[in-house]
Amino acid sequence: MLRATASAFLDLLYPPRCAACGEPADAGPFCEPCAEAVEPLGPACPRCGEPGLAAVLCGACHASPPAFLSLAAGGLYGGPLAEAVQALKYGGRPAVARPLGAWLAAAASIQPGAAIVAVPLARRRRLERGYDQAALLAGHLARAARARLLRGALRRLRETPSQVGRHRAARARNVAGAFAASRAVAGLDLWLVDDVVTTGATADAAARALLDAGARTVRVVALARAE
C-alpha cells in the first residue's frame, strides 16, 4: 500500500516518460507511437527464439539444443525497443527498468512457483555503469509477476570480452564456463532474465551453470531478440 502510494505520488511529480523517445507515456514503457512501432517476435524457434517463417525448431537447436527450454521476448531488437535497451544500458536511465520489467512480465507466461534469476553483468561493466541492467529488470519483472527473485544465485567466474561482432561459435567459446550458480536454485523452475538475446550463447552458458547446481528447468525471458 505504501509503495503504491509513493509510486503514484512520484508519477504526479515526474510523469512517466517513454523508454525510447522520452516523450510522455500514459501507460506502459512506451508512448503510443513507439508502442505501435515495437515489432513483435512473431513466428520463431520455440527453443531459442530465432525468428523465422514458421514456429518450428531451427537447425541449430536440432543439431545442438541449448540448456534452456524456451525463450520469450518482448519483441525484435530494433526501432523503439532498441532505443529503450540503449537508454537502459548506456543512456544512464536505470529508471526505465521499472516499466520495462512490468511490460516484460506481461509478455512472458511465468508459471506459479517459478523463480527469477538475472544474467549477471561483468564486475567491471557494473562498476562503470553503476548498476546491472538485467538485475534491475529481473527485480521489476519478479514484482509484477509475483514471482520469487533469487539475488546472487548466479555469478560470473571471469570477465568475458563483449559478444558484439562475434559469430555464433565464437560467442559460445567466449562464455563457456563463465558462470556458476549456488545451491539455492536446486529443484526450482527458473526464468533467466537478460536484456537482449542474439545467438543465445550467454543464456545457454548461464542455464548450464544453473542446471549443474540442481535447477529443475530453465527458461529465458529477454526484452529483445536480435535477428
Summary of the structure (lengths in Angstrom):
residues: 227
radius of gyration: 17.1
end to end distance: 41.4
largest distance: 53.6
contacts: 735
relative contact order: 0.17
helix: 40%
strand: 18%
